[in-house]
Amino acid sequence: MRLRLYKLFWPDQPEFVRMTAKFGTTIVPSGAVGEDDMAELILDYDNVMKIPVLNDYLRKTNEHGIRLR
């Protein structure tokens, strides 16, 4: 699995805090990784290729694909 580093950043002027106070809402902190990372965490290439139906489908699809190199 590849190691990716992410950097958390905050805006210089935290307007969202003022908006929250003005409208009486609640800030709920959350975070997520990108879809590529999520897919890797759940199912990587080796796991996909061990599933017979998916393996056959991917191999057949690749046989008919356009070669760019």
C-alpha positions as CSV (number, residue, x, y, z in Angstrom):
1,M,0.0,0.0,0.0
2,R,1.3,3.5,-0.9
3,L,1.9,6.0,1.8
4,R,0.3,9.4,1.2
5,L,0.7,12.4,3.3
6,Y,-2.0,15.0,3.6
7,K,-1.8,18.5,5.0
8,L,-4.6,20.1,7.0
9,F,-5.0,23.8,6.4
10,W,-7.3,26.5,7.8
11,P,-8.3,29.7,6.0
12,D,-6.6,32.9,7.3
13,Q,-10.0,34.4,8.2
14,P,-12.3,31.8,9.8
15,E,-15.6,33.2,8.5
16,F,-17.4,29.9,9.0
17,V,-17.1,30.4,12.7
18,R,-18.8,33.8,12.5
19,M,-21.5,32.3,10.2
20,T,-22.1,29.5,12.7
21,A,-22.5,31.9,15.6
22,K,-24.8,34.2,13.6
23,F,-27.2,31.4,12.6
24,G,-26.9,29.2,15.7
25,T,-25.6,26.1,13.9
26,T,-23.1,23.5,15.1
27,I,-19.7,22.8,13.6
28,V,-19.2,19.1,13.2
29,P,-15.6,18.2,12.4
30,S,-15.2,15.5,9.8
31,G,-12.6,14.2,7.5
32,A,-12.2,11.8,4.5
33,V,-9.6,10.5,2.2
34,G,-9.9,10.6,-1.6
35,E,-11.8,8.0,-3.5
36,D,-8.6,6.3,-4.7
37,D,-7.4,5.9,-1.1
38,M,-10.9,4.6,0.0
39,A,-10.9,2.0,-2.7
40,E,-7.4,0.9,-1.8
41,L,-8.4,0.5,1.8
42,I,-11.4,-1.6,1.0
43,L,-10.3,-3.6,-2.0
44,D,-6.9,-3.4,-3.8
45,Y,-5.8,-4.9,-7.1
46,D,-4.7,-8.2,-5.7
47,N,-8.0,-8.7,-3.9
48,V,-10.0,-7.8,-7.0
49,M,-8.0,-10.3,-9.2
50,K,-8.8,-13.1,-6.7
51,I,-12.5,-12.8,-7.4
52,P,-13.2,-15.0,-10.4
53,V,-16.1,-13.1,-11.9
54,L,-14.3,-9.7,-11.7
55,N,-11.0,-11.2,-12.9
56,D,-12.6,-12.6,-16.0
57,Y,-14.5,-9.4,-16.7
58,L,-11.4,-7.2,-16.3
59,R,-9.3,-9.5,-18.5
60,K,-11.9,-9.5,-21.3
61,T,-12.4,-5.8,-21.1
62,N,-8.7,-5.2,-21.3
63,E,-8.3,-7.4,-24.3
64,H,-10.7,-5.2,-26.3
65,G,-9.4,-1.9,-25.0
66,I,-7.5,0.7,-27.1
67,R,-3.7,0.4,-26.7
68,L,-2.2,3.9,-26.1
69,R,1.5,2.9,-26.1
